[in-house]
Structure formats: C-alpha cells, structure tokens
Amino acid sequence: MNLNSILNDRDARKIFPSKHLKKKYQNEDFSFSTCFSYEKAIRFDITNYKDNILCTEPISDVECFCHLYPDYVNPTVQHVVTGDVNIVKNKPLRKTFKKGFGYIEPIYKDKLLIFNSIKSDLKEYVNKLANKHSITHHYFDEWLALIIDKIKSVVFSSKIVCKRNSSVFSTESDDFKTLK
C-alpha cells in the first residue's frame, strides 16, 4: 500500500486545512511523507554475545555441546567458533539464518488490525498537528474521513494478502534453544 500517494492525492490535498497551518503546508510543493517502524532484525534473536558478556557465572560451569559439532570446533579455543550456518540442522532455522543478521521476518497481521493501526496513527497525527498550531482538530475532519475511506478500500481489497504467521524462532523453539 502506498500511503504517500493516498495522503498526497489531489482530492485529499484540496480539502486539507492548510490555510489554518503554517506556510510550509500551504506551499504547492509540500507533500506528505510516511515513516514506518519495522520489527527487529533476527540478529537480536540469534546472537547471544550480550547474554554471555553480561553473564556472571564462570564459562567453565556452562554446559557445552561442542562435542556434537566436531567439524566446527576451533582447535585453539576447543569450542565451536563458526559463521557457517550449515551447522544448523533444522532446515527452517538454517534457511532463516542464511538470510543474514539484518533480515527481518515478515509477521503478517489481519486486515482489521492493519486498518485500525493506520487509522489510529492518522488520528494521532491530526491531534499533534492541531495542538502544534493551536487549532481545533475538527478542521481536519473532512480530510481525515476521506483519507480513512481511501485506506479502508485499499486495505480490505484483494490487493493485500494477510495470513497468520509466527516467527520461525517460536515454531522451531526447541531446536533454537539448543543452538543458543
């Protein structure tokens, strides 16, 4: 969904209450730009450096599974030290690991949750803008209704495929805990 095109739609721009706002909003070159926040990258789930650095128990007391992976044991430290994801036997986990530390797993939401989230964010934006410019939020009612209707038609159309999905780290939790 392209929120920028919806927010900058000609019809929406005509009824946006820019005359009640600062000049930058009245400028013909002004356009809305949306920002998104993403889920955290898998690096936060698969690396345990921080846990080990902050750990107060001696390393010698930690149960070691290195003997299960003799091909990956570093002879200098006598422990597994590798970046080779082939060490991971669980195929779904290995496939995810191969995508790299910066990979963000897609977590699908249902359409109503998506719509309500965008609607809530738009209402929050309108309230902040109204407060910032010391005007009533009612100036935005017509514009907000139009934008929400446009978003609703896009979200509930067949253009967005939503399915329930959970993280590979939860569906493969036993194997993942063993790796950590």
Helices and strands as residue ranges (DSSP letters): H 3-7, H 10-15, G 18-20, H 23-26, H 43-46, H 49-54, G 59-61, G 66-68, G 70-72, E 73-74, E 79-80, G 85-87, H 91-97, H 111-132, G 137-140, H 141-155, H 168-171, H 173-179
